[in-house]
Amino acid sequence: IGPLSVASLFKNVAKSAWNRMEEDSYCNDIESTWTEKSASLHRTVHFENYNVALDFVNQVNDMSTNDMDHHANISFQHHCVDGVDVTLEFFTYEVNDLTEKDYQAARKVNTILNNFRNNTTTIINMSDFTYDLKEESIAMFPAEPRGSSRLLRVEPDGTIQHYDKFSNHALSLLQDSHIVFNESKVVNARLSVSDNNNNNDTKNNNIEMMILDLGDENLLQKHCTDAKLKVMIRKENVQKGETFYAEEEVNTPSSPPTTAFRVSEVIGPWLEDDSSDGNGTECWVEFLFTDGNHSSPTTTVGSFLERAGSVPIPPYLNRNVEASDTTSYNNVYASGEGSVAAPTAGLHFTNSILKQIGSDNITFLTLHVGAGTFKPVLTENAYDHAMHGENFVVSVTEIKRIIQSLQKDKPLVVVGTTSCRTLESLYWCGVKQILQLKDKKKKVLLHQEDNDNMLTLEQHEWRELMNHADNITAIDAFNAIIDNNNNSK
């Protein structure tokens, strides 16, 4: 409001133009989804029946009334059993021309349409997946020796085959395939803490503090004073500023804990089901140090966890950690600590099996598993469950090797859900790059922060991308990743 300098006005116009150009093309590309004619924007959408079309129009009307105060002219054209067409038109009456408000409204309609098409079919009832698992059916310890576990094979037609020993049959099942492993190693991510500095008082001792996600791949090498940890403290209603003390084996009644944690930020409650050890609080904590010689501010996060933490075996095992878990709860090919839960599908592979498969037929990638893998789904519709994010690393060399295998029609065997969701995420990141970078001019104008965003995938973002990825193969997507990250390894 008020007079603006020419410089400020130009800056605002330039910023608006830049933001408009940067709009996500896969769901907000007006040129490819709307027709501009007679100073107005038009789009026609087909629906299978009138009721579905009316639901969509009601959502558009709610957006127009509550968000934009800018309504579309809407018309219906019925085609009997062939469905109904809905035509929307935006223009600004006051100036008898198109304005930015028309484009904003059209983009919002695009988003509504994408979400509408996705949500109308997205119901995953948890009750459909409920079953009784007897406690005696859960193996408390892995089979010895490694590789001697039994194997179950399920064919696409439902045929089931039982094998007596994994190591005797794995090679025949993997013959002429390219195998993908997650080589992330488990860190000692579970700590026992107390909320007072008096070990003689057992009332508030042995509180579980579980690291949820190590996030930064360099966090383990950082000095404790420079680090913040995202954790779950199994105590409800934890407040900002509360202090918890690490219960290290070196502590004695005369030597209280030397390492403590102060809650710097409370994220919210950590809710679990009735069969768990109870609810807790999700928060960020910082290291504190008291007098003593067991820890110091120069101690690294990795060395502290190695000494004070324990292997985060799954809670459903319902037992204490043993020394053997350090080895048995890690894969033989594990390299680079970062996971707070093991990629367990690879635990059956031995060094002998890997040698027989051959390095030319193996790809290693890294996804550091977060504690969200332990968190129960408490919503009835699994689609509403909020997932924790995870970081993954795949070298350009390994991506190229996967592409070569796909080009040769070589079967790709992905070991475990962690490896699988890494490749799936990589595919959708490639799809995003193809859709947003198809214009060469836009490639030149792309900033580094935009490029970083290309390698980030939100929980439901793939559903929007799926509407535009019909003809994009895995080879196309992986090549796009390589082409747009030439400076990366």
Disulfide bonds with the S-S distance in Angstrom:
none
